[in-house]
Amino acid sequence: MMFRCGRLIVAGMMLFFSIEAEAYKRGDYSSGFYQLSKSPEIYVCEHFLSDQECDHIIRLAQPHLARSEVADTKSLGSLTDYRRTSQGMWIQGGLVDSVVKAIQQRIAQVTEVPEQNCEDFQVLHYDLGGEYQPHYDYFDTTTPGGLFHANRGGQRMATFMIYLADTEEGGETIFPRAKIKIQPQKGKAVMFFSVDSNGKEDPMSFHGGAPVLKGEKWIMTRWMRPGIFH
């Protein structure tokens, strides 16, 4: 069974996101992506990572967590923002072990987006009450900071997010304009496009992380570009 392809044309490149549900198998985990929404374009896989892989990533990230930041639109750097209250870290350098490499390869295989076009994994932890208020993942290229970040391989075209733990209550990924909520469940992957089929920023991709009401929330995110990320 082949789910409908999400075709994306950006800067002269044609990229295909296609998953063969029955053929995509990992050990004891056999699952595929289904399309949750057409606007914004959202795909979900219920069992993309094993429990062991999720636990490994959390252990890897924990010693390196620091207050999350957002891109500064006025400069080339980043800054803390009251709307984003998580702690986070980037998996890069010596932290990229065999488990991380295997996940990177798996994502490249199912999305057909080359690894070199992706940003490093970012792991995020939300304590009780932690949230990320609704925002866009694409950059505002009318600002100096947004233009700088967009020029590092092109505009962010898609987000690939994996839940690393169950959240007891709250913490949903929300798309307010589409009235969609996705519950964090360990091993589940969500991919959504920030641009439409013409490569234009999609306002329907406006999304956020709802406050954690009970327990905690762990996610890992990988942003994708049309060109080589640098």
C-alpha positions, 0 to 999 in steps of 0.5 A: 500500500502506498500512501499519497506522495507529498510533492515539493518543488523548491528552488528548482528541486523536486523532492518526494516524501513517499512511504511504503507502509508494508515494506517499511520494517525495522526489526520488530517494529513495522509501520508506515506513515499516513497523511493526517492533514492536507493543509497543512501537509502532515504525516504521522508514523506511530512507531518510528523509533523503538523504546530503546532508541528513544531512551538512548537519545534522552540519556545522550542529551540530558547532560547537555541541556540548556535553556532553548533559544529562538533565532533573533530577527535583528541579528545573526544570533539567537536569544531566549524568548518567554514563548519557548520555555523548554531546555534543549541541545544539539546532537553534533560532533562527538555526540553523533554515535551509531544510534544517531547515525542509524536514525539519520539514515532512516529519516533520509530513506523514508523522506528522500531528503539527503542527510546533508540537507538537514540540520543537526538533531535538536533534542528538547525537554519540557518540564511541567508547564513547559510550552512553545507558543504557536509560531512558524518554523520557516524564517522571516526573510524580510528581517536581517536575522531571518534572511541570514538563517534562510541562506544557510541551505534555503528556507526550512521546508519541512520539520521531522519531529519524534516524541521520545517519551509519553506525556501523561497530560498536555504537551500536544503539538497543536496546529491552531488554524487547522484545529489539529492536536497530536498527542505525544507518544513514545516513538511516534514521528510527525513530519509537516511541511512549512511551505506549499507545493510551490515553495511558498511559506504556508501560513497553515503550518502555524504550530506550537507545543501546548503546556505540559499539564502532567509529567514531562515531554521529550522530543527530537526535531530535524529541520530540512532544507532544499539545499545543503545545510551549512 
